[in-house]
Amino acid sequence: ERLVESGGGFVQPGGSLRLSCSRSSTAYSVKRMGWYRQLIGKARELVASITPAGKINSADSVKGRFSIAMDDAKTSVSLPLSRLAPDDPAVYFCHQMVQYYKFSTGYVDLWGQGPPVTVPS
């Protein structure tokens, strides 16, 4: 299953965007959801993640500028981005770690297609 993302685009430095990601299937359990970003030729890096209990882990470079939220149904995760800087352009990938059924053997990693975020320097 591939997650469906929306909200990427072009924004001026200092501007804002909101990325959203949703899963169409139901799941027995969600371990965490998050966003990663990747520049061409570089490794994918964590931007922020959140657990159903609300524990958030985020990169130092985005603290105070980006936030993350999971919906009550535990099917969607959003990433409001503010004060975007020339260092922020990348392809942003949504990630969800879910267990589909109670007796499944483990969690499955789901990924979105990666909307690009462009900020001119």
N, C-alpha and C positions, 0 to 999 in steps of 0.2 A: 504494500500500500504506500502510495506517495502522498505526502501532505500537500495541501493547497495553500499557497502563500499569496499575499497581495501587499501593495503599498510601497514598493521600491520606486525609484525615480531620480530625477535631477533636482537638486536644491542648492541654493546659494550658501556660502559659508555663514554660519550663524543661524541657519534656518532649521526647520523641523520636518520630520516625517514620522509616519507610524506604520510599522510592519505588523502584519497579522498572519496567522497560520492556523489552519483548522484540519481536523481529522474527521472523516466521514463515518468511520466505524466506531462501535462501542468497545470498551475495554473493561476487563475485570479490575485492573489496577494500573495506575500511572506512577512511575517512579520519579520522573522529572521531565520537564520540558525546557527548551533553551534555544538560543540563537548562537550561531557561529558565523564567522566571516573569513573570507579568503581572497587574497590578492593573487594575481597571476604570478606563478613561480614561487609562491610562498605557501607555508603550511596553513591549514585551517586552524583558526584560533577561537577559543570560547569568548563570546561577548558577555552573555549572562545566562544563567539557568535558574529555575525555580522548582521547588518540590510542592506537592499538594499541601504540605504543612506550612508553606510560605517561606521556606528557607531559600535565600537568594545568594547566588555566587556570581560575581561580576568582575570583569577585568578592571584593573586600576585606571586604565585610560578612558573608561566610559563612566566611571562613578560620578554621580552628580549630574550627568547629562542624559544618560539612557536609563530607562526603567523597564521592568518586565512584569507581566501579570498573566495569571492563568484564570480561565473562566471557571464558574462553579461546576459546570458539567464536566470539566477536565477533558475537553476536546479541543480547546483553542488556547493559543498563547499569543500575546501581543508584545511588541517592543517599540514603545514611543522613543524616538530619537530627537534630542534637542541640542541646540548649539553645535550643529554639525561643523566639523573642521576638515581641512584638506587631507588630514590623515585618516579620515573615516571611510572614504570610498572603497567599496569592495562588493563582492557578491555575498549576500547574507543568507545563510541556510538555517531553516527551522529544523529542530530536532525534537522528537518525542520518544520516550522510552516507556513502552507499555507491555502489559501482560494481558493477552486477549481473554484467556479463560482461567478459571480458578485452578485447574489442574494442568495448565501449560507448564512446560519445563523451565521456562525462564522468560526474561524480558526481551522484547524485540525493539531494535533501533529503527525508527522511521525518519525519513529526511524529506525536506521539500526541495523544490527545483532551484531555489536560489535567486531571489530578485536582486538586481544590481542597484546599488546606491551610488550616485555620482555627485561629487562636490567639487566644483572647479577651484583650482588654487589661485 
